């Protein structure tokens, strides 16, 4: 769901901002930072950009169909009222 490159970038930024003694602990700290970030991101109620864009397109098509149906309904009501 989350771009591994973005996750890596965030983990690197956190690691770079740590004091030198903590950095010297090595890969264990890096792995823990990544695990915590991934765990917290998974708890968030978010969607990927791709999924958001797809749903936006679906919504636009649905809105267009609704507009068309509303217009047809108006036309049908006009025809019925003429009779």
BELVEN-V576475 format. One record per helix or strand of 2 or more residues. SS is the DSSP state (H for helix, E for strand). FROM is the first residue (numbers start at 1). LEN is the number of residues. Records with the same first field share a line. If there is no record, write none. Layout:
SS: FROM-LEN + FROM-LEN
This chain:
H: 4-14 + 20-4 + 27-17 + 49-34
